[in-house]
């Protein structure tokens, strides 16, 4: 009997763009036969996160870094047994040299918790402050989902 592999995609969103990317990521993971939950950052039960083989966390880049809800979630992850779990960070941001990156901050926090980063963080580009997403962004994240799901084998 094979054990069911489980992943969770956790996201914060401001204008719906990061939610679209999170759902595309979850879709790519699911297509590889991994059970996946896709949850908004403020609906996560942090006490259940240790049940997952893979955690993907993302949000919009705001003021050069992470949103407050994303920072708050990451602060709650201390001491809940995530060391050694697989992780991936992602964000949405404008294509601007000084845009910053929420994903880099998220990835740094996940590494600090002793998690294993399965793929360097990735960004989806948004055209303008409210979007839309750059053409092909959702398909790219669906492919990334398929790729990172293999890390749970």
C-alpha positions as CSV (number, residue, x, y, z in Angstrom):
1,X,0.0,0.0,0.0
2,X,1.4,3.4,-1.0
3,X,1.2,6.3,1.4
4,X,-0.8,9.3,0.1
5,X,1.4,12.2,-0.6
6,X,0.0,15.6,0.6
7,X,0.8,19.1,-0.4
8,X,-0.7,22.5,0.6
9,X,-0.5,25.7,-1.3
10,X,-1.0,28.7,1.0
11,X,-1.4,32.2,-0.5
12,X,-2.3,35.8,0.3
13,X,-3.8,37.9,-2.5
14,X,-4.7,41.5,-2.9
15,X,-6.3,41.8,-6.3
16,X,-6.8,38.1,-7.1
17,X,-3.6,37.6,-9.1
18,X,-1.7,35.6,-6.5
19,X,-4.8,33.4,-6.0
20,X,-4.9,32.6,-9.7
21,X,-1.2,31.6,-9.5
22,X,-1.7,29.5,-6.3
23,X,-4.6,27.6,-8.0
24,X,-2.5,27.0,-11.1
25,X,0.3,25.7,-8.9
26,X,-2.1,23.4,-7.0
27,X,-3.6,22.1,-10.3
28,X,-0.1,21.1,-11.5
29,X,0.6,19.3,-8.2
30,X,-2.7,17.5,-8.3
31,X,-2.2,16.3,-11.8
32,X,0.8,14.4,-10.5
33,X,-1.4,12.4,-8.2
34,X,-0.6,14.3,-5.0
35,X,-3.5,15.3,-2.7
36,X,-3.4,19.1,-2.5
37,X,-5.2,21.7,-0.5
38,X,-5.2,25.4,-1.7
39,X,-5.9,27.8,1.2
40,X,-5.9,31.5,1.8
41,X,-3.3,32.5,4.4
42,X,-5.9,33.6,7.0
43,X,-7.7,30.3,6.8
44,X,-4.7,28.0,7.5
45,X,-4.7,25.7,10.6
46,X,-1.0,25.9,11.4
47,X,-1.3,22.9,13.7
48,X,-2.1,20.7,10.8
49,X,0.8,21.8,8.6
50,X,3.1,19.0,9.8
51,X,0.8,16.5,8.1
52,X,1.9,17.8,4.6
53,X,4.9,16.6,2.7
54,X,5.2,19.8,0.7
55,X,4.3,23.4,1.6
56,X,4.1,26.1,-1.1
57,X,3.6,29.6,0.3
58,X,3.2,32.7,-1.7
59,X,1.8,36.2,-1.7
60,X,1.9,39.6,-3.5
61,X,5.1,41.7,-3.3
62,X,4.0,44.8,-1.4
63,X,6.4,47.6,-0.3
64,X,9.3,45.6,-1.7
65,X,8.5,42.5,0.5
66,X,5.9,40.3,2.0
67,X,2.3,41.3,3.0
68,X,1.4,41.5,6.7
69,X,-0.8,38.4,6.6
70,X,2.1,36.4,5.0
71,X,4.5,37.7,7.7
72,X,2.1,36.8,10.4
73,X,1.6,33.3,9.1
74,X,5.4,32.7,8.8
75,X,5.8,33.9,12.4
76,X,3.3,31.2,13.6
77,X,5.4,28.4,12.0
78,X,8.1,28.3,14.7
79,X,8.1,25.1,16.7
80,X,5.4,23.1,14.9
81,X,7.7,20.5,13.5
82,X,8.4,21.5,9.9
83,X,12.1,20.8,9.9
84,X,13.0,18.6,6.9
85,X,9.6,19.2,5.1
86,X,9.7,20.2,1.5
87,X,8.9,23.8,0.6
88,X,8.5,26.3,-2.2
89,X,8.0,30.0,-2.2
90,X,6.3,32.2,-4.8
91,X,5.0,35.7,-5.4
92,X,3.4,38.1,-7.8
93,X,5.1,41.4,-8.5
94,X,5.4,44.1,-11.1
95,X,8.2,43.8,-13.7
96,X,10.3,46.6,-12.2
97,X,13.9,46.5,-11.3
98,X,13.2,47.8,-7.7
99,X,10.0,45.9,-7.2
100,X,11.5,43.7,-4.4
101,X,10.3,40.1,-3.8
102,X,8.0,38.6,-1.3
103,X,9.1,35.1,-2.5
104,X,12.8,35.7,-1.5
105,X,11.7,36.7,2.0
106,X,9.3,33.7,2.3
107,X,12.0,31.3,1.1
108,X,14.5,32.7,3.6
109,X,12.0,32.2,6.4
110,X,11.3,28.6,5.3
111,X,15.0,27.8,5.2
112,X,15.3,29.3,8.7
113,X,12.7,26.8,9.9
114,X,14.9,24.0,8.6
115,X,12.7,23.2,5.6
116,X,14.1,21.8,2.4
117,X,13.6,24.2,-0.6
118,X,12.7,22.0,-3.6
119,X,13.0,24.7,-6.2
120,X,14.3,28.3,-6.1
121,X,11.5,30.8,-5.5
122,X,9.5,32.0,-8.5
123,X,7.6,35.2,-9.4
124,X,4.6,35.8,-11.6
125,X,4.7,39.1,-13.3
126,X,1.6,41.4,-13.0
127,X,1.1,44.2,-15.5
128,X,0.4,47.3,-13.4
129,X,-0.5,47.4,-9.7
130,X,-3.8,45.4,-10.0
131,X,-2.9,43.1,-12.9
132,X,-3.7,41.4,-15.1
133,X,-1.1,38.6,-15.0
134,X,1.5,38.4,-17.7
135,X,0.4,36.1,-20.5
136,X,1.4,32.5,-19.8
137,X,2.0,33.0,-16.0
138,X,-0.7,30.5,-14.9
139,X,0.5,27.9,-17.3
140,X,4.1,28.4,-16.1
141,X,3.0,27.9,-12.5
142,X,1.0,24.8,-13.4
143,X,4.2,23.4,-14.8
144,X,6.1,24.4,-11.7
145,X,3.5,22.6,-9.6
146,X,4.1,19.4,-11.6
147,X,7.8,19.8,-11.2
148,X,7.8,20.4,-7.4
149,X,5.2,17.6,-6.8
150,X,7.9,15.1,-7.8
151,X,9.9,16.1,-4.7
152,X,7.3,14.4,-2.6
153,X,8.1,10.9,-4.0
